[in-house]
Amino acid sequence: MPVGTQATVKAITRRELLELNAQIVLCNAYHLYLRPGVEVIAGLGGLHEFMNWQRPLLTDSGGYQIFSLQSLRRVTDDGVTFRSHLDGSEHFFSPERAVEVQQAMGADIIMALDQPVGYPADRAATEQATERSDAWALRCRRAFRRDTGQALFGIIQGGMYADLRRRSAERIGALDWEGYAVGGLSVGEPKELTFEMLGHTVADLPEAAPRYLMGVGAPPDMLRAVAAGVDLFDCALPTRLGRNGAAYTSRGRLNLKNACYQRDPSPLDPECECPTCREHSLAYIRHLYKAGEILAARLVTYHNLHFYFGLMAGARQAIIAGEFARFLAHWERVYEE
């Protein structure tokens, strides 16, 4: 899922997302609640009409902001009070309010409110946050209106403690969600620990429902998670790096500001058929970055998203053909660190 925090995927137009065949876009309910406001969005027909995007949308609940805006929030069992980074005003999100806001915005998939913890975190703090997240999940499930056609996903927490992960997965798995998300990973921990905890989490989730690994998006990491049983991903990497001079390619990640590309007439990725690669050279794209031209961010963001969608399509084809292990091994070699 491309990340469209503010109801836009940065540097990419709606038409380009359709060209790329993006199936679903992620928006952030907390940021959109602050600006332009849930009343504005609902009054204009909901997020789909506001964005002119008729394909599926997923909204995050604000749980990640509990982790990322620690200096601007206060958490209790009742919910979380945020101080707006825009104007300093205070706003209270209970689990019920988080559901209400997302349903009013009209996203197709909405997320339960949770409290992720960073890495490292001691067991007592992790256990408290996990217990709170699981209790909030039950409140979200009860507050959710099922007559809207929307789907509500529960989120499993537990930090880097296998028993807490399994306990959370058991509790969340018992609540009959439309889908299940794995939260609180890729928050600074070593990669091997990420996948160890993912294994402990996914093993206890219902097999028939979608599984969503939140915030993980490096190509080999996504494919390793697919092997573990994950279906959905979101990450700002392809768009953020596209704006800052890095490209994902069939040869690995390229830093397009490197001097070695100054006179390089070849395409960014010779195996890619996107317009960026068909129409422009590495030398030209590097020049755009060095000159501070907006077009650089647009061209490489488009390419990176094209690469990501192609990678996921290739993974699906490899699974159907029974060749996913070989597919994964190939991309792990390309992107070995």
SULWO-V403090 format. One line per field, one symbol per residue. phi: phi as a letter, one per 30 degrees, with the letter a starting at -180 (. if undefined). Layout:
phi = ???
This chain:
phi = .dcbeciadeibdeddddediddabcbcddddddadjddddddcjjeededhbcddbbcddjddddddcddcbbcbddlbccceddbidcbccdeddddedddddiddbbcddbbdcdbdbdddddddddedddddeddddddddddcidcccdbcckhcceddddddddddddchddabcccichcjddeddeddddddddecceddcdbbcdicadeddddddeddjccbbbadeddddddcjbbcbdcjdccdddddcecddddebdcccdeeddcbceddddeddddiddeedddddeeddedddddddddddddddibdededddddddcdc
